[in-house]
Each structure stands twice: as structure tokens, then as C-alpha cells.
């Protein structure tokens, strides 16, 4: 974590009260355009918040104050008007390290921005820092054994979720209004659900992936964290291109599938109660909730999920390094991995029983298309626009419970229970968005997800925004920015 400097001390002494308060992305842009908010001061205040909230451990590195203030001032007339953002530390940002959360890359500095960063900067976004993450993006806790665990803004002894935990914590705590993550199996939606913000995974191919350290090129996509779905749509249009479609706040008559088989299994009772309340809200707003099923989803997705990642991870990382002419090799990364679970993923492919070429080819040619077909069949037979389901089966659990967690008095494996509802849509390449559904009785966030067919991102975002309007504004956890 970069420590405060004298510039930050001066900023704290002079900071105006309104700049210590977080606003949404739309609100930021409107305030700058109207002359009510100074973009340079707003970016500097965001950097101050990032440096102050050390208890979250949400950042690995931070930008220089002088750099972001100048960048924000020069961007005030652009579409995003100097909006401060955080970026997961596996996405290239020129001038900042890109560690992928792993020791071997801690000093790696790419020479150019990733394609998504280029698009955001051209629209006026300002990167204040690189967010902490699960090592190699290969897990769902963000309990990073080298850079330290990301802490949940609602309870610092609990996980933030992963692998994009730092990005979610930065948005949910009010450090920034928006952040970038990546999602391979749930890495945007899981931390969004556990931290209490919006997490969007677009269809595969909607966002460019050049300049992103991969885990699985078949499954990876850059994703977004925001405090509202309206803000997600704003950033989505900057990255994906085109104009923002008119807002659609009407849910009346919209057919949404409720796939209780599999996706509503194993729910923590506190999560189930929040989800049922959210479904009631949808119904009251006029949505037509259709009981449906993605047939054989567990049997179709489970056997192919890990083999795709295991086969591609080291090969894809090596390709990234070669393309960047990096002096670091994939072998060095594998040798220096800090986490035992993450190391075993690479070690098995290198020294154990690797996924055979013919098995991998069959997965891509036959097994994965069968899963995609099952989703299409579900949507077509039920005549629905989207599915609605719990993002995670359980809320956040204590940091350090990487192998098992408690569920209804029993210990269950950590990774499968958190991936249960996000993994199948990821394997199939579907767009998916997690929206805060409400808190449990003890105050922990619960997310509800909307999934659509590939390419139906606009429909998905419109439905999610309509649901988003039904809930009260997100509370900002009591994180100190002194």
C-alpha cells in the first residue's frame, strides 16, 4: 500500500466537506458540468479516501496526487468529467504496477494502457489506483497471501469476496463511485454481492481484453462495479460504444424466470429471506415471475468448469507476457505463487495430471455448446427475458476460512458454495449483473442476480435498473477517511 505523502496531508487540511462524500458517476458528471464540483479536487479527494481507508487493504498501489489532479482538470469537459475510478491489478495501466496479485509480478510495469483503460481515459475517467485482488484472480475470497486480505467494508473480519475484492470494497465503502474488475467464474458478482454494490459481467466479447492478465481467455471478461445500475450503464456505453439507451423503469409484464432447481439450493436462511423479499418487490412492480429450469445445469457446467481454466491459465499468462516482451516468465510466476490453493492449480497442470488436449477440444466443441443450448432452451420454452437468482448462496464469512465455511450448522467447501450460482453463466459466456437486494437481519449485504442470453446486455441492464429503482439508496459503511 502506498503511504500518504505531504501533498495528501495538505489535501486533508484544506479538503472541503463536500469532497469527502461519495457521489455516483452520473451525479459526478452532472455536478462537474454544472460547475458545482471541481474535477481535480474530486479526484484528489478520492485519492485521499483511498489512502485513508487502510483498514480495507483495498489497494495495492496508488497514483501520484499531482498526476491525477492534472488529468482530472483536463478531463472536465469530457463525457466522464474526470470521474475517479479504481482498477483491478490485473488490468494494465501505464505508469502503475500490474501485479496480478502475485509475488513475481509485484514490480511489473506495463508500458501501455489496456484497451478498456484507453477508452475510459479518452472519455475522461481518472485512475486513482490499482485494487487488491485474489492471487492470479484464481479464487473467491481475496484473502491474498502476499499483499494481505481485502476486508469487507461492512465487517472487517469478513471476506470481501473475489477475485475482484479490492474493486468491490473501494466502491461499496465510498472511496470511488466506479471500479473495474474481471470476472472468470463470478469474480465481479460475488464481491459485489458480499460488499453491497452493483457488479456487472458483460457478454464475452463485449469489452476488449487486450492488456489484461488472463486466467482463462475462453471465460474472462472485464467487468464493472458501481453504486447503481444507472452508473453501470454509463460506463458500459463508454467501453462498449454507442449512446446510452433511454431508461426503462417499467417492469409491468416483463417475464423473468425463477430457476429454483439448483440455483435456490443450499441457501443460507438469512440469504433466502432477503431474496424472497426481492422477488416480492419484482412481482409487486408488475413483473411476471415464471418458475423455470435450466435443465441439467450442474451436470453440464460442473465437469467442464475447472478443466477450461486449468488448461488455459498458464498458457494464456505466458502469451500475455510474451506479447508484452516481459522479462518475467510464466514458470517464475508458478514457482513464486504465495497461496497454496492457487499454487496447486498451476502445479497440477505442470507436474500432475494435466488436462489432455483432446479433452479440452471436446469441451469447447461439444460440452460448452451443450450448456449454452440448455440456457437457450430454458429462455425459449419459458418465453423469458432474463433469469433472477441469488448471487451467492451465503453472505460473507470470516477471513481465513478458505477451505470450508459454515452453512446451517455444517461445514461445506468454500469455493463451490460461493461459485454455485455464478459459475454456470460464466462457463456459458452469459451477461450477468448482481444488484443489492437488501441486508440480512445482522446487516450483511445480499445480492440478487439477473442473467440474460449472450448479446442481450441492453435488456439485462434495463431490467436490472428497473429493479434497482425499487430499493432505497445504498448506505455507505462506516469507513473512516480521516
FISEVO-363710 format. One record per atom (N, C-alpha, C): residue in one letter; x, y, z. Coordinates in steps of 0.02 Angstrom, whole numbers, plus 50000, padded with zeros to 5 digits. Layout:
// FISEVO-363710
aXYZ
...
***
This chain:
// FISEVO-363710
x500424994150000
x500005000050000
x500445006250000
x500335010949955
x500715017049952
x500515021450011
x500995024250047
x500845028150106
x500705035350089
x500385039050135
x500225046050125
x500865050150119
x500835055450077
x501405059950071
x501185066850094
x501645071750090
x501495078450114
x500935081750074
x500885079950009
x500345082649969
x499665080349996
x499625074050015
x499005071450042
x498835074750109
x499345076150150
x499225079550213
x498935086450200
x499215090050151
x498955096750135
x498245096150110
x498105091050070
x497425090050044
x496935088950102
x497135084950151
x496685083550207
x496535089950246
x497045094150255
x496955100350292
x496485105150256
x496505105250189
x496135110050150
x495495107250121
x495385100850128
x494835097550093
x494165100350114
x493745101950066
x493075104350080
x492625098450099
x492135099450144
x491725093850167
x491385090050112
x491145093650059
x490765090150008
x491195085149969
x491845086249967
x492285081749930
x492445075449969
x492265075250033
x492375069150072
x491785064350064
x491265066550029
x490675062350020
x490665059449950
x490495053049946
x490475049749881
x489835051549843
x489895052249779
x489305053149736
x489335047849681
x488775046649649
x488765041849594
x489095044749533
x489215040449484
x489545042749423
x489125047849385
x488485046549377
x488045051349344
x488045057949382
x488005057449448
x487995063349491
x488635067349484
x489205063849482
x489855067049474
x489875071049408
x489685067749354
x489715071049289
x489255077149287
x488645076349313
x488175081949312
x488435087749355
x488735086249412
x488975091549456
x489565095349426
x490025091649393
x490585094949360
x490345099349302
x489895096549262
x489635100349204
x489275106749226
x488935106349283
x488555112049308
x488995117049346
x489625115349356
x490075119749392
x490035119249467
x489685114149493
x489615113349565
x490175109249596
x490555105849555
x491085101349579
x491705102449537
x492275103149569
x492915103849535
x493205096849524
x493305094949461
x493515088149446
x494195086449475
x494665091249475
x495315089949503
x495285088749578
x494905092849614
x494825091949686
x494465085449702
x493965083649661
x493605077449672
x494055071449665
x494505071549615
x494965065949605
x495465065649663
x495715071549685
x496175071649741
x495845069149805
x495205070849814
x494855068449873
x494765060849872
x494635058149812
x494585050849806
x495245047449824
x495795050349802
x496455047649819
x496565048049895
x496355053549925
x496405054149997
x496005048750033
x495395047550009
x494985042250039
x495325035450033
x495615034149974
x495955027749964
x496535026850012
x496915032350023
x497495031950067
x497285031550140
x496705034350155
x496475034450225
x496165027750246
x495825024450201
x495465018250218
x495925012150217
x496485012750253
x496975007350252
x496705000950282
x496195001550325
x495934995550358
x495624990750308
x495424993250250
x495114988850200
x495634984950160
x496244987550155
x496764984550113
x496504983450042
x496144988450016
x495814987849951
x496274989349893
x496854992449906
x497294994549851
x497994991449859
x498294989949803
x498984987649801
x499454993449786
x499264997949741
x499665003849725
x499195009649709
x499445015649720
x499045021649707
x499425026549662
x499055030449625
x499355035449581
x499625041249622
x500035045449589
x500285051549620
x499745056949618
x499695060649672
x499195065949677
x499255071049621
x499855073049605
x499945078149553
x499715075549485
x499825069249472
x499625066349407
x498875066149399
x498515063849451
x497795063149442
x497435069849443
x497705074649481
x497385081249483
x497425084549415
x498005084249383
x498085087149316
x497635083449266
x497635076849269
x497225072849223
x496485074449231
x496255075149293
x495555076549305
x495355083549282
x495795088349294
x495645095249272
x495585095549196
x496015091949161
x496005092149088
x495415088149059
x495095083949101
x494545079649077
x493855082449094
x493825088349123
x493175090749149
x492645091749095
x492845092749032
x492365093848979
x492205087448940
x492505081748961
x492395075348927
x491785071848957
x491545066548924
x490925063248948
x490935060949020
x491505058549046
x491535056249116
x491825061549163
x492025067249136
x492185073249176
x492655072049234
x493195068249221
x493685067049274
x493465062249328
x493005057749313
x492755052949362
x493315048649390
x493425048649456
x493945044349484
x493715037049485
x494155032549463
x493995025449463
x494585021449491
x494435015549517
x494935010649537
x494955005149484
x495525001949478
x495614996749426
x495944990649457
x495654984849448
x495934978649473
x496644977649448
x497074974849491
x497784974649475
x497984968949428
x497534966949385
x497724962649328
x497554965949262
x497404972449264
x497244976349204
x497784981649196
x498094981849138
x498664986349126
x498454993749131
x498824997449171
x498765004749174
x499475007549170
x499625011049116
x500305013649107
x500505018049165
x501115016849190
x501365020849246
x501255017649313
x500855012449317
x500735009049380
x500905001649374
x501104998449429
x501244991249426
x500614987349409
x500714981249384
x500154976749370
x500354969849395
x500194968449458
x500464962649493
x500084956249483
x499454956649462
x499014950749461
x498964947649530
x499134951549581
x499074949149650
x499584943849668
x500134943349632
x500604937749642
x501324940449648
x501764937249688
x502424939949702
x502854941349641
x502864936849592
x503324937649536
x503194943849495
x502584946349497
x502404952149456
x502334958549496
x502574958649559
x502464964449602
x502784970749574
x503314970149535
x503644976049507
x503544976749432
x503104972649403
x502974972849331
x502574979249314
x502844983149268
x502504989349246
x502414989149171
x501814987849148
x501684987949075
x501774995049047
x501964995348985
x502125001748953
x501505005348926
x500965001748917
x500375004648886
x499745002748924
x499225006648915
x498575005148946
x498244999148912
x497854995448951
x497394990548921
x496884994248878
x496584990748831
x496104993948785
x495514997048823
x495274993748876
x494714996648914
x494925003048949
x495545003448972
x495785009449005
x495845015148955
x496085013548895
x496125018648843
x495445021748830
x494935017648824
x494255020148810
x494005024448868
x494125022248929
x493895026048987
x494275032648994
x494925032548984
x495315038748988
x495105043748934
x494985041248874
x494775045648820
x494105048948835
x493705045648877
x493055048448897
x493105052748960
x493705053048989
x493805057449046
x493845054149114
x493905047549118
x493995044149182
x494715045049206
x494825045049271
x495485045749301
x495615039949348
x496145036249335
x496325030449377
x496695032749438
x496415031449498
x496755033549559
x497185028049588
x497085021749567
x497495016449594
x497295009549571
x497715004649588
x497614997749569
x497364993849630
x496804990349620
x496454987149676
x496734980249691
x496744978649756
x496954972049779
x496474966649755
x496704960549753
x496324955149722
x496544948449748
x496164943249732
x496384936449745
x496964934849699
x497464931449725
x498064930049686
x497894926549621
x498164929249565
x498064926649497
x497334926749476
x496904930149514
x496184930149501
x495894923049507
x496224918749546
x496054911649548
x495714909749614
x495244913749637
x494884912149698
x494334917049712
x493954915749765
x493354919749777
x493354923249845
x493924923249881
x493944926349947
x494324932949948
x494794933949902
x495274939649904
x495684939549968
x495774933549996
x496234932650052
x496934931550022
x497234937050000
x497864936649964
x498434935350013
x498814929950000
x499334927850046
x499964932050040
x500014936349989
x500614940549980
x500464947749997
x499924950549971
x499754957549982
x499274958550041
x499044953150070
x498574953550126
x497854953150102
x497414951450148
x496704950550132
x496354957250122
x495904957450073
x495444963050068
x494904962050120
x494714967450154
x494214966850208
x493544969850187
x493024966650211
x492354968750193
x492184975350228
x491944980450190
x491794986950221
x491264986550276
x490834981450274
x490304980950324
x490524977450387
x491064973650383
x491324970050442
x492034967850425
x492544971150453
x493234969950430
x493514963050443
x493174959050483
x493414952250493
x493134947350441
x492714949850396
x492404945650345
x492724946750277
x492664941750234
x492944942250166
x492564947450125
x492904950350077
x492584954850029
x492334951149969
x492514944749963
x492354940949902
x492894941949850
x492884937949798
x493414938449748
x493214935549682
x493654936349633
x494334938549646
x494424946049646
x493914949849625
x493974957149620
x493774960549685
x494024958049741
x493794960449806
x493974967749820
x494564969949800
x494764976849812
x494334981749775
x494154980149713
x493724984549673
x493044985249706
x492754979749729
x492094980049761
x492134983949826
x492644982749866
x492714986149930
x492794993649920
x493174995649868
x493285002749855
x492625006249837
x492195002949799
x491555005949780
x491065005749838
x490995000049870
x490504999349923
x490655003849982
x491295005149995
x491485009350052
x491445016750037
x491375018549973
x491325025649954
x491985028849936
x492515024849925
x493145027749902
x493065030549832
x492755026649788
x492615028749719
x491905026749701
x491645029949649
x490975028249625
x490965022349578
x491555020749549
x491575015349499
x492275012249499
x492295005849480
x492925002249476
x492864996849423
x493444994849398
x493484989249352
x493714983049389
x493424977349370
x493664970849392
x493704966249332
x493824959949345
x493754954749293
x493324949249322
x492994945549278
x492544940149300
x492664934049257
x492904928649288
x493004922349254
x492474917349274
x492314917149339
x491824912349364
x491344915549414
x491404922149423
x490984925649471
x491354931249505
x491944932949480
x492404937349515
x492194944649520
x491684946749483
x491384953349494
x490754952749536
x490354947649521
x489694947249553
x489734944949625
x490184940349641
x490254937949710
x490464943649757
x491014947249743
x491184952749789
x490664958349790
x490324959649734
x489794964649734
x489244962649782
x489054956249780
x488534953749825
x488744954249897
x489354952249914
x489584952049983
x489734958950011
x489924963649968
x490104970349992
x489524975249987
x489024973749945
x488444978149940
x488494983449887
x488674981549825
x488674986149769
x488444982449707
x488434985849650
x488234982749587
x488854979749554
x488804973649529
x489354970449494
x489114967549428
x489404969749372
x489164967849306
x489684963849268
x489474958049243
x489874954049197
x489534954449129
x489854957549078
x489544957949012
x489614951448974
x489274950948917
x489364945248873
x490094944748852
x490344938748843
x491024937748818
x491084941448750
x491604945548745
x491724949148683
x491454956248681
x491034958048731
x490764964948731
x491304970048745
x491774968348790
x492324972848807
x492974970048780
x493424974348755
x494074971948731
x494504969448789
x494894964248776
x495284961148829
x496044962048820
x496254965948771
x496964967248763
x497234970948823
x497794968448850
x498104971748907
x497824969448974
x497504963648976
x497254960849038
x497614954249051
x497904953449110
x498234947049126
x497694941749132
x497724936549092
x497164931749089
x497204926349142
x496624923349154
x496594917049189
x496324911749142
x495844913649100
x495554909149051
x495244913348995
x495564913448937
x495324917848883
x494624915748860
x494444909448868
x493774907348850
x493244910448895
x493424911648958
x492924913549008
x493014920649035
x493614923549028
x493754930049057
x493364935749024
x493164940649064
x492944947049038
x493074952349090
x493224958349068
x493234964149113
x492524965349135
x492434967549197
x491774969149223
x491774975649261
x491194977749284
x491104984349315
x490824983849386
x491044988349429
x490754989449495
x490514996649500
x489904997649522
x489625004249532
x489155004149591
x488875009949607
x488395010349662
x487685010249637
x487585010349572
x486915009849543
x486965006849474
x486415003849451
x486415001049383
x486445006649331
x486155012449347
x486205018049301
x486935019949288
x487345019749340
x488055021249331
x488405015649291
x488185009449302
x488465003949261
x488325005149187
x487725007249171
x487545008549101
x487965014149072
x488105019249112
x488525024849089
x489215022449069
x489535018549112
x490215016149096
x490195010749042
x489675006749042
x489615001548990
x489605004648921
x489245010048913
x489215013148846
x489875016248826
x490265018748874
x490925021348858
x491375015648833
x491355009948866
x491795004448847
x491535000748785
x490884999448784
x490604995548728
x490454999948667
x490385006448677
x490245010948622
x489505012048612
x489335017548580
x488635019148565
x488325023648617
x487715025648605
x487355030048650
x487005026148705
x486875029348761
x486515026148815
x485775025748795
x485485019848798
x484785019048781
x484345022448834
x483745024648815
x483295027748864
x483165023148923
x483105026048982
x482965022049041
x482275018949037
x482215012849062
x481575009349061
x481415007249132
x480975011049165
x480825009549234
x480205005249243
x479935002649189
x479304998949192
x479434991449190
x479254988049244
x479324980749246
x478674977149229
x478144980849220
x477484977849208
x477494973349146
x477304967049156
x477254962349101
x477904959249079
x478464961249110
x479114958349090
x479174951349121
x479304946449078
x479334939449100
x480054937849122
x480124935949185
x480774934449214
x480744927549246
x481214923249229
x481214916449253
x481524915749322
x481214911449363
x481474909949429
x481684902549429
x482334901149421
x482574894249415
x482724891149484
x482214889049519
x482314886749588
x482734880449591
x482644875849544
x483054869849544
x483784871849535
x484204869449578
x484924870649580
x485094877649607
x484844883049577
x485064889749595
x484794892149662
x484254888949687
x483994890749753
x484144885249804
x484574880549786
x484794875349832
x485314878149881
x485364875249940
x485904876649988
x485924883850012
x485364887350010
x485374894350031
x485414895050106
x485844899550129
x485824901550199
x485134904550213
x484824902750269
x484144905450282
x484114913050281
x484644916450302
x484624923850301
x484634926450230
x485004923050186
x485014924950115
x484334923650083
x484054917850097
x483414915950068
x482874920950084
x482864923450146
x482354928250166
x482404934650126
x483024937150115
x483124943350077
x482914942250004
x483094936549976
x482924935249906
x482174934749896
x481824931449941
x481094930949934
x480764937849938
x481024942249980
x480774949049983
x480894952749917
x481474951649887
x481634954849824
x481174952349768
x481034945749768
x480574943049718
x479874945949727
x479674947049789
x479024950149801
x479004957249775
x479554960849781
x479594967649753
x479514967549677
x479834962849645
x479774962149572
x479044960849552
x478734956349588
x478044954549573
x477574960449585
x477674964049639
x477264969849654
x477344975249600
x477944975649569
x478064980549517
x477784978449449
x477484972549446
x477154970349385
x477534965249345
x478124963249367
x478494958049331
x478124951449336
x478154947649282
x477854940949281
x478404935949297
x478384933149357
x478894928349378
x478694921349357
x479114918249316
x478964911749286
x479424906449317
x479134901549349
x479534896049375
x479814892149316
x480474891349315
x480794888249258
x481394884249281
x481754881249233
x482324877149250
x482814877149192
x483454877849207
x483994876549159
x484164869249168
x483904865149124
x483934857849135
x484654855349135
x484804851249185
x485454848049192
x486034853049197
x485904858949225
x486424864049226
x487034861949265
x486934858549321
x487514856349361
x487914851049325
x487564846449293
x487914841049257
x488274843649195
x488004848849165
x488314851549104
x488894856249119
x488844860049172
x489364865049186
x489904862449233
x489714858649284
x490194856449334
x490814852949308
x490734847849265
x491314844049243
x491794847949197
x491564853549168
x491994857049120
x492264863649147
x492014865849203
x492204872449229
x492944872949244
x493194868849290
x493904869249309
x494374866949253
x494214861749214
x494674859849160
x494824865349110
x494324869549094
x494454875049048
x494984879749077
x494894881549141
x495364886149173
x496054882849181
x496064876549204
x496694873149215
x497104872549150
x496764871149095
x497114870449031
x497384877149007
x496984882449016
x497154888848985
x497604893349027
x497564892849094
x497864898049137
x498594899449122
x499024894549129
x499734895749121
x499904897349048
x499574894049001
x499684895548930
x499504902748914
x498934905048940
x498694911748925
x499124917048959
x499344915649020
x499794920349054
x500454920849015
x500714915248992
x501334915348953
x501254919448889
x500684918848857
x500554922748797
x500534930248811
x500214932048868
x500204939048888
x500914941648899
x501314937948936
x502004940148950
x502414940648886
x502334935848842
x502714936048778
x502504942048736
x501854943348734
x501604949048694
x501884955648721
x501984955948787
x502244962048817
x503014962048821
x503324956748796
x504054956048800
x504294956948872
x503934953848917
x504114954348988
x504704949949004
x505154952249046
x505724947949067
x505504942449116
x504904942949141
x504644937949188
x504314932249148
x504424926149169
x504144920449134
x503564917449173
x503164913649137
x502614910149170
x502874905149222
x503454902149208
x503744897449256
x503924900949322
x504194907049317
x504364910849377
x503744912449418
x503204914149383
x502584915549417
x502354909349455
x502354903649421
x502134897349452
x502554895549513
x503214896649509
x503664894849563
x503564899249625
x503354905549614
x503324910349669
x502624911549696
x502124907949670
x501444908949694
x501424908249770
x501094912949804
x501094913149877
x500564908549908
x499984908049877
x499434904249905
x499474896949886
x499354892549935
x499414885349922
x498874882849874
x498264885249881
x497724883149836
x497844885549765
x498094891649758
x498234894449692
x498834890949660
x499324889249701
x499914885749675
x499724878749650
x499254875549684
x499064868749664
x498724868749596
x498364874249579
x498044874649514
x498554874249457
x499104877849465
x499624877849414
x500054871549418
x500194869349479
x500634863549488
x500344857249457
x499684856349464
x499384850349436
x499444850249360
x499374856049329
x499434856349256
x500154855349234
x500624857649276
x501334857149258
x501634850249276
x501464847849336
x501814841949361
x501354836049378
x500694837149378
x500234831949397
x499924828549336
x499274828649333
x498914825649277
x498574831249238
x498914834149188
x498634839749152
x498024837749111
x497604842749097
x497034841649053
x497294840048983
x497074834548956
x497324832448890
x497044836848835
x497424837548781
x497224841848726
x496544839848697
x496444833248690
x495824830948659
x495224832148705
x495334831848771
x494794833348818
x494604840748813
x495104845048811
x494974852248805
x494604853848740
x494824850948685
x494504852348621
x493774849948622
x493654844248653
x492964841648657
x492524846148699
x492804848948752
x492424853648794
x492184859548753
x492644862548715
x492474868448676
x492014866748617
x492094860848589
x491704859048530
x491024856248546
x490964852848603
x490344849248618
x490034851048685
x490424850448739
x490144851148807
x489914858248821
x490324863148806
x490134870148820
x489534872248776
x489524870648712
x488924872248672
x488284868948699
x488344863048729
x487754859748758
x487484863748817
x487924866648857
x487704870948912
x487364877248885
x487664880348835
x487364886348805
x486674884648777
x486614878848745
x485964876648718
x485454875848774
x485664873348832
x485184872448888
x484914879148911
x485334884248912
x485084890948930
x484594893448877
x484764892748813
x484314894948760
x483644891348764
x483664884848777
x483044880948782
x482614883448840
x482924884948896
x482564887548954
x482214894148936
x482584898648906
x482304905248889
x481744904648837
x481854900448788
x481354899848733
x480714896348758
x480794890948795
x480214887248818
x479794891248869
x480124895248910
x479764899048960
x479594906148937
x479834907948878
x479704914548849
x479884920148899
x480514919948920
x480754924748970
x481314929048941
x481414934848972
x481944939448951
x482574938548993
x482494935949053
x483064935249099
x482894930149152
x483404927849187
x483324923849247
x483484928349307
x483164926849364
x483324930349426
x483484925149479
x484024926049517
x484264921049563
x484714924249615
x484824920849672
x485304923549721
x486004923749690
x486374929049702
x487054929349676
x487494924149711
x487454924049776
x487824918949815
x487334915549863
x487494909549880
x487054905649925
x487114907949997
x487684910950013
x487804913150083
x488104920050083
x488014923850138
x488344930450143
x489094929550158
x489434935050172
x490144934950185
x490294930850248
x490834927150245
x491064923150302
x491754925650324
x492004923450383
x492634926050409
x493234924950363
x493694929750363
x494324929150327
x494704923250355
x495004919350311
x495394913550332
x495044906850323
x494384907050312
x494014900850301
x494034899150226
x494634897750201
x494734896750130
x494534889850106
x494514885050152
x494344878250132
x493624876350147
x493374878150206
x492674876750222
x492364882750258
x491704883350251
x491324888550287
x490714885250317
x490394888950364
x489804886350397
x489174887750356
x488744882850350
x488094883650318
x487594879250356
x487124882450389
x486594878950426
x486874873750474
x487404875550510
x487684871250561
x488184866150537
x488304865850472
x488784861150444
x489354864850410
x489914861450399
x490474864250362
x490434861950290
x490454866650243
x490424865050172
x491024868150137
x491244865350080
x491814868250044
x491684875450022
x492174879750034
x492094886850022
x491994888549949
x492444886249906
x492424888149836
x491774886149802
x491554879749807
x490944877849773
x490314881549796
x490264882949861
x489644886049885
x489594893249859
x490154896849855
x490124903649829
x490054903849753
x490314898849718
x490274898649645
x489624895649619
x489234892649663
x488654888749641
x488244892349588
x488074898649599
x487604902049555
x487924906549502
x488564908049510
x488894912349460
x489284908349408
x489494902349425
x489934898549380
x489594896249316
x488994893349317
x488694890949255
x488614896449202
x488374902249221
x488294907649172
x488964909949145
x489484909549186
x490154911349163
x490414906449111
x490324900049124
x490544895049076
x490194896049009
x489554897849012
x489154898848951
x489264905548918
x489624910148951
x489754916648922
x489174921448925
x488704920448972
x488114924648977
x488284931349011
x487914936648995
x487954942749035
x487574941749100
x487834944649154
x487524943749219
x487684949849262
x487204951849303
x487314957649347
x487034956149416
x487424957749467
x487204957149536
x487024964049562
x486424964549591
x486164970849618
x486014969749692
x486174974449735
x486004973549805
x485254972249815
x485094966949851
x484394965149863
x484174967549932
x484654968849976
x484494970950044
x484964967650094
x484924969650156
x485354966650207
x485024960850243
x485424956450271
x485174951350316
x484964954650382
x484684950750427
x484484953450491
x485074956250530
x485674953450517
x486274955950551
x486614961550512
x486334963550456
x486604969250419
x487094967650363
x487174961350345
x487634959550291
x487284960050224
x487634962550173
x487324963250106
x487174956450074
x486634956450035
x486444950649994
x486314953349923
x486584949949874
x486484951949805
x486004947349769
x485634950249721
x485194946349678
x485434947349607
x485474941849568
x485754942149501
x485214941449448
x485324944949393
x484934944249332
x485404941649278
x485224936149246
x485614933149192
x485214933449127
x485544934949072
x485214935049006
x485614930848957
x485334929948898
x485694926148846
x486264930448817
x486774927148790
x487334930848761
x487104936248712
x487384942148719
x487214947648675
x486624951848697
x486274949648749
x485674953248772
x485834957948831
x486414961048828
x486644965348883
x486174971248895
x485924974248841
x485494980148848
x484844978348885
x484554972748866
x483944970448900
x484084969048973
x484644965748986
x484824964049054
x484904970349097
x485274975249071
x485394981349110
x484754985249122
x484304985349073
x483664988849081
x483244985649136
x483214978949137
x482844975549189
x483154976649258
x483814976149260
x484154977049324
x484074984149350
x484084989049305
x483984996049326
x483274997049353
x482794993849322
x482104994449346
x482044991549416
x482374985849429
x482364983049497
x482744987649545
x483304990349521
x483714994749563
x483315000649590
x482845003049549
x482435008749570
x481945007049625
x481835000649638
x481354998549690
x481654998649760
x482314999049764
x482634998549830
x482875005449852
x482975006449918
x483245012749942
x483975013649921
x484225019749925
x484925021049908
x485385016949952
x485965015049923
x486435010849960
x486735014750018
x486735011850078
x487095015050133
x487845014250123
x488235019250145
x488955018650143
x489185016250211
x489545010650215
x489775008050280
x490185013350317
x490245012450382
x490595017350423
x491345016750419
x491635018050360
x492355017750349
x492635024750361
x493175025250400
x493455031750416
x493915034150360
x493835040450339
x494275043450289
x494675049150320
x494795048950384
x495165054350417
x495885054350394
***
